[in-house]
Amino acid sequence: MNIKIQSVRFDADKKLLAYIEQKVGKLEQFAGDILDADVILRLENSEEKENKVAEIKINIPKANDVFAKKQAKTFEEAVDLATEALRRQLKKIKEKQRG
C-alpha cells in the first residue's frame, strides 16, 4: 500500500511519519485490496489543547473511499482514533461483501 503523508504548516519528524506508516499499514489486515492512503496532518487555529487534526482517506477498488477525521491533543492520538474508525468501517465493508 502506498501511503502519502502531508503536514500542513509544519514539518512532521521522522518518528511521527514512521508511526503513521506503521498504524495505517496495519489496516491492510482488514482489507487486502487497499490501493493507497492519504494522510493529512493539520494544526487547528484554536486556543484549545486538542488542536491536532489527522485526516485519513483510503482508496479501495470496487467500493467508496473510506475516510476518517479526528482531532486530539497529539498527532499520535489523532492518528490512533482515525485508524480505529477506519478499521470499523473496513470491517463493515468486508461483512457486506460477504453477505
Helices and strands as residue ranges (DSSP letters): E 2-7, H 14-25, G 26-29, E 36-43, E 52-59, E 66-72, H 75-98
